[in-house]
């Protein structure tokens, strides 16, 4: 999921959020008690749309969860880089200090 291209990352995250939002709208507009749950949903039926929306929402949740973990890892990497840069600057500004 994570890419080095910030624009591609933005597009992917936006797509997952849009898919989740669309699925939520579909789920909110349909009532599963209206479906004959003893039968397979017919193509294009509201029952099929409801099941597809459940699948789409779960897929978005999964990918957004993965993205969240990966973004956390990136945050840690950037934070570590900032700490290292600060330590390097401190060493250059105070070359006689032993403590880091």
C-alpha positions as CSV (number, residue, x, y, z in Angstrom):
1,X,0.0,0.0,0.0
2,X,2.7,2.5,1.0
3,X,4.4,4.1,-2.0
4,X,7.2,6.6,-2.2
5,X,5.0,8.8,-4.3
6,X,2.9,11.1,-2.0
7,X,0.4,11.8,-4.8
8,X,-0.2,8.1,-5.4
9,X,-0.6,7.6,-1.6
10,X,-3.2,10.4,-1.5
11,X,-5.1,8.9,-4.4
12,X,-5.2,5.5,-2.8
13,X,-6.3,6.7,0.6
14,X,-9.0,8.9,-1.0
15,X,-10.3,6.0,-3.0
16,X,-10.6,3.8,0.1
17,X,-12.4,6.5,2.0
18,X,-14.7,7.2,-0.9
19,X,-15.5,3.5,-1.2
20,X,-16.3,3.2,2.5
21,X,-18.5,6.3,2.3
22,X,-20.4,5.0,-0.7
23,X,-20.8,1.6,1.0
24,X,-22.1,3.3,4.2
25,X,-24.7,5.3,2.1
26,X,-25.9,2.1,0.5
27,X,-26.2,0.2,3.7
28,X,-28.0,3.1,5.4
29,X,-30.5,3.3,2.5
30,X,-31.4,-0.5,2.5
31,X,-33.2,-2.5,5.1
32,X,-32.1,-6.2,5.3
33,X,-35.5,-7.2,6.7
34,X,-36.9,-6.4,3.3
35,X,-34.9,-9.3,1.7
36,X,-35.8,-12.9,1.4
37,X,-32.7,-14.2,3.2
38,X,-33.6,-17.8,2.4
39,X,-32.8,-17.2,-1.2
40,X,-29.7,-16.2,-3.1
41,X,-29.7,-12.6,-4.1
42,X,-30.6,-12.0,-7.7
43,X,-28.2,-10.0,-9.8
44,X,-28.8,-6.3,-9.4
45,X,-31.3,-6.8,-6.5
46,X,-31.2,-4.6,-3.4
47,X,-30.2,-7.7,-1.5
48,X,-27.1,-8.1,-3.7
49,X,-26.4,-4.4,-3.4
50,X,-26.5,-4.7,0.3
51,X,-24.1,-7.7,0.3
52,X,-21.7,-5.9,-2.1
53,X,-21.8,-2.8,0.1
54,X,-20.9,-5.0,3.1
55,X,-18.0,-6.4,1.2
56,X,-16.8,-3.0,0.0
57,X,-16.9,-1.6,3.5
58,X,-14.9,-4.5,4.9
59,X,-12.4,-4.2,2.1
60,X,-12.0,-0.5,2.7
61,X,-11.6,-1.1,6.5
62,X,-8.9,-3.7,5.8
63,X,-6.9,-1.5,3.5
64,X,-7.3,1.6,5.7
65,X,-6.1,-0.5,8.7
66,X,-3.1,-1.6,6.7
67,X,-2.5,2.0,5.6
68,X,-2.8,3.1,9.3
69,X,-0.1,0.7,10.4
70,X,2.2,1.7,7.5
71,X,1.7,5.4,8.2
72,X,2.6,4.8,11.8
73,X,5.8,3.1,10.7
74,X,6.6,6.1,8.4
75,X,5.8,8.5,11.3
76,X,8.3,6.6,13.5
77,X,10.9,6.7,10.7
78,X,10.6,10.4,10.2
79,X,10.6,11.0,13.9
80,X,13.8,8.9,14.2
81,X,15.4,11.0,11.4
82,X,14.5,14.2,13.3
83,X,16.0,12.9,16.5
84,X,19.2,11.8,14.7
85,X,19.5,15.2,13.0
86,X,19.1,17.0,16.4
87,X,21.7,14.8,18.0
88,X,24.1,15.5,15.1
89,X,23.6,19.3,15.5
90,X,24.1,19.1,19.2
91,X,27.4,17.2,18.6
92,X,28.6,19.9,16.1
93,X,27.6,22.7,18.4
94,X,29.1,21.1,21.5
95,X,31.9,18.9,20.4
96,X,33.3,18.4,23.9
97,X,30.0,17.0,25.4
98,X,30.1,13.3,26.1
99,X,26.4,12.8,26.8
100,X,24.1,12.3,23.8
